């Protein structure tokens, strides 16, 4: 099966095989890793290895800390303003899709979020990310929030904006770890793991230690980033099995050559698929403006809804699943996270060429 789901997504096979082999007997302990105490030696080694692998792969500087939280990216929509906003203070939101809108809505409970830019069209769809000169930033904002990749509309920031000295907070749920990034530019990065990183159930946060230390202290301890930072994500019982799987995925990333190699593969996959769309532009209509095209989620429509449905059904017969567009966007969506290989995309592209020939 070639899994093009938007998330939860496929995981690299070696990471799953390793989990299968160790499931009932973790390192000769006679128990599964999920049955070990989160304060025991066996689990602690997994936890530390996951953090150090990610630190190495991304070159995370000492100024920043990796946290493993729960509640998904959706909880981060609330937890960010809960920590950094208060009545009378504001934060700038760069609106590029439904996930930005959800993040913005949660901030209203704690302060006054501002829309610093929006690329919404009159029909409420988004087909691009903004240009730097469109941003109307407030230098007094508590932070600037953006969604680095818009899973649903298939747009992606390819250059992060300059937001002056204000901390930049990024929801990277659907493009974290597709290539290297300069972590030092961000006050806080968050991502639900279930696309490039692992299974659902764990949420990754990479945060500037000084920024999170300034977070509010009059909110429940469990929601303070500083609590989790001070306790190395072991304040409460973390999702140990999910973190173990993240460790396996990160070890796989390192084994194949790290983020430079993943970027190469991801760019090649995107070139192949957008190439097919452009080659048959009168049949596969991609609404996204060229400069904003996502390398992770590619959306397009066929000439009719009936053809969209036939495309999904025929592809499924050939072992390709997860191609139906999000219910609010319609059409086709191809998600090409790290577990999707260049070869998998070649298979899809041949299928597309054949589909046009026979049904176009
Ligand atoms: N942000 C983005 C960009 C997403 O793609 C998603 C889910 O697909 C979310 C947030 C919500 O994540 P979660 O389901 O982990 O709360």
Boltz pocket constraint, residues with backbone or C-beta under 6 A from the ligand:
constraints:
  - pocket:
      binder: B
      contacts: [[A, 6], [A, 7], [A, 71], [A, 72], [A, 73], [A, 74], [A, 75], [A, 99], [A, 147], [A, 149], [A, 150], [A, 151], [A, 152], [A, 171], [A, 172], [A, 173], [A, 174], [A, 192], [A, 193]]
      max_distance: 6.0
